[in-house]
Amino acid sequence: MKKEIKIALVGNPNSGKSTLFNSITGLNQKVANFPGVTVDKRTGTATLVSSSGEKISALVIDLPGTYSLYPKSMDERVPFQVLCDPQNESHPDLTVIIADGTNLKRSLFLCSQIVDLKRPAILVINMMDIVRFKGIEIDFKLLSERLGIPVVPMNARKQEGLEELKKVITAVIKSPPKDFFNIHGLAPEVIEGISKTLD
């Protein structure tokens, strides 16, 4: 029996998110618009195989780049709506957060907000070739323990780490236990207010 899941890719602009999207989905891609906004909706499909041999059909959604779940533009409003609204048609079963390994601190702000949604998530630390070239040291195990989610190092441009990411996606991923900033504690008044400022 084939299982079906939705995976959202999210990250800061220029983090290599679209490169990873292309690597996972290959030529199985479509471009449309997110409902109600003139923002590109890039989706693709991929078939993943779990360690037990189970085939998983994944719908992969490439969300517009954002620095925060609190939107300041129409592009940033899309990740907010998709990730924070369980009724949204694109609401994912799993969120893959792509971070630029050379500027990890900036990416961790968005990551902490997504972790606090209490939904399955994976952090991909991208651009590992540049990280190594610059002599930057990252403790992936400690970072994973602190965040409560799996952390996968990658060089998406060369597809290094892609198979490892696929293995982690197909594994049983539990909701992260850590609290960072509780976005649900602000709902619905603040969330409604944010939406109104963009209307």
CORWOFEN-V242049 format. One record per pair of residues at least 24 apart in sequence whose C-alpha atoms are under 10 Angstrom apart, sorted by the first residue. I is the first residue (numbers start at 1). J is the second residue. If there is no record, write none. Layout:
# CORWOFEN-V242049
i	j
I	J
I	J
This chain:
# CORWOFEN-V242049
i	j
1	54
1	55
1	56
2	47
2	49
2	54
2	55
2	56
2	57
3	47
3	48
3	54
3	55
3	56
3	57
3	58
4	47
4	48
4	55
4	56
4	57
4	58
4	59
4	93
5	56
5	57
5	58
5	59
5	60
5	92
5	93
5	94
5	170
6	45
6	57
6	58
6	59
6	60
6	61
6	90
6	91
6	92
6	93
6	94
6	95
7	43
7	44
7	45
7	58
7	59
7	60
7	61
7	62
7	90
7	91
7	92
7	93
7	94
7	95
7	96
7	120
7	121
7	169
8	43
8	59
8	60
8	61
8	62
8	63
8	79
8	82
8	83
8	90
8	91
8	92
8	93
8	94
8	95
8	96
8	97
8	121
9	60
9	61
9	62
9	63
9	64
9	65
9	79
9	92
9	94
9	95
9	96
9	97
9	98
9	121
9	122
9	124
10	61
10	62
10	63
10	64
10	65
10	66
10	67
10	79
10	83
10	95
10	96
10	97
10	98
10	99
10	110
10	111
10	114
10	123
11	62
11	63
11	64
11	65
11	66
11	67
11	68
11	79
11	96
11	97
11	98
11	99
11	100
11	107
11	108
11	110
11	111
11	123
11	124
12	64
12	65
12	66
12	67
12	68
12	97
12	98
12	99
12	100
12	106
12	107
12	108
12	109
12	110
12	111
13	64
13	65
13	66
13	67
13	98
13	99
13	100
13	107
14	65
14	66
14	98
14	99
14	100
15	65
15	97
15	98
15	99
15	100
15	101
15	102
15	103
15	107
15	124
15	125
15	126
15	127
15	156
16	65
16	98
16	99
16	100
16	125
16	126
16	127
16	155
16	156
16	157
17	62
17	63
17	64
17	65
17	96
17	97
17	98
17	99
17	100
17	124
17	126
17	156
18	42
18	62
18	63
18	64
18	65
18	98
18	156
18	157
19	155
19	156
19	157
19	158
19	159
20	62
20	98
20	124
20	126
20	154
20	155
20	156
20	157
20	158
20	159
20	162
21	45
21	60
21	61
21	62
21	63
21	156
22	62
22	156
22	157
22	159
23	156
23	157
23	158
23	159
23	162
24	48
24	58
24	60
24	156
24	159
24	162
24	163
24	165
24	166
25	58
25	59
25	60
25	61
28	59
28	60
29	59
29	60
29	61
30	61
34	63
34	78
34	82
34	89
34	90
35	78
35	88
35	89
37	74
37	75
37	77
37	78
38	74
38	75
39	63
39	64
39	74
39	75
39	76
39	77
39	78
40	64
40	75
40	78
41	78
41	90
43	90
47	166
48	163
48	166
48	167
48	169
48	170
49	166
49	167
49	169
49	170
49	171
50	166
50	167
50	168
50	169
50	170
50	171
50	172
51	167
51	168
51	170
51	171
52	170
52	171
54	170
55	170
56	169
56	170
58	93
58	169
58	170
59	90
59	92
60	90
60	92
60	94
60	95
60	96
61	90
61	91
61	92
61	95
62	96
63	90
65	98
66	107
66	110
67	106
67	107
67	108
67	109
67	110
67	111
68	107
68	108
68	109
68	110
68	111
68	112
68	113
68	114
69	109
69	110
69	111
69	113
69	114
69	183
70	110
70	113
70	183
70	190
70	191
70	194
70	195
71	194
71	195
71	197
71	198
72	194
72	195
72	197
72	198
73	197
73	198
74	195
74	198
74	199
77	194
77	195
77	198
80	114
80	191
80	194
80	195
81	191
81	195
83	114
83	117
83	119
84	114
84	117
84	183
84	184
84	187
84	191
92	119
92	120
92	121
93	119
93	120
93	121
94	119
94	120
94	121
94	122
94	169
94	173
94	175
95	119
95	120
95	121
95	122
95	123
95	169
96	120
96	121
96	122
96	123
96	124
96	150
96	151
96	165
96	169
97	121
97	122
97	123
97	124
97	125
97	126
97	151
98	122
98	123
98	124
98	125
98	126
98	127
98	152
98	153
98	154
98	156
99	123
99	124
99	125
99	126
99	127
99	153
99	154
100	124
100	125
100	126
100	127
100	128
100	130
100	131
100	154
101	125
101	126
101	127
101	128
101	129
101	130
101	131
101	132
101	136
101	137
101	138
101	153
101	154
101	155
102	126
102	127
102	128
102	129
102	130
102	131
102	132
102	134
102	135
102	136
102	137
102	138
103	127
103	131
104	138
108	147
109	180
109	181
111	147
111	180
112	147
112	178
112	179
112	180
112	181
112	182
113	179
113	180
113	181
113	182
113	183
114	176
114	180
114	181
114	182
114	183
115	147
115	148
115	149
115	175
115	176
115	177
115	178
115	179
115	180
115	181
115	182
116	147
116	175
116	176
116	177
116	178
116	179
116	180
116	181
116	182
116	183
116	184
117	175
117	176
117	177
117	178
117	179
117	180
117	181
117	182
117	183
117	184
118	174
118	175
118	176
118	177
118	178
118	179
118	182
119	149
119	173
119	174
119	175
119	176
119	177
120	148
120	149
120	150
120	169
120	172
120	173
120	174
120	175
120	176
121	148
121	149
121	150
121	151
121	169
121	173
121	174
121	175
121	176
122	147
122	148
122	149
122	150
122	151
122	152
122	165
122	168
122	169
122	173
122	176
123	147
123	149
123	150
123	151
123	152
123	153
123	165
124	150
124	151
124	152
124	153
124	154
124	155
124	156
124	161
124	162
124	165
125	151
125	152
125	153
125	154
125	155
125	156
125	161
126	152
126	153
126	154
126	155
126	156
126	157
126	160
126	161
127	153
127	154
127	155
127	156
127	157
127	158
127	160
128	153
128	154
128	155
128	156
128	160
128	161
129	154
129	155
129	156
129	157
129	158
129	160
130	155
131	155
145	178
146	177
146	178
147	176
147	177
147	178
147	179
147	180
148	174
148	175
148	176
148	177
148	178
148	179
149	173
149	174
149	175
149	176
149	177
149	178
150	174
150	176
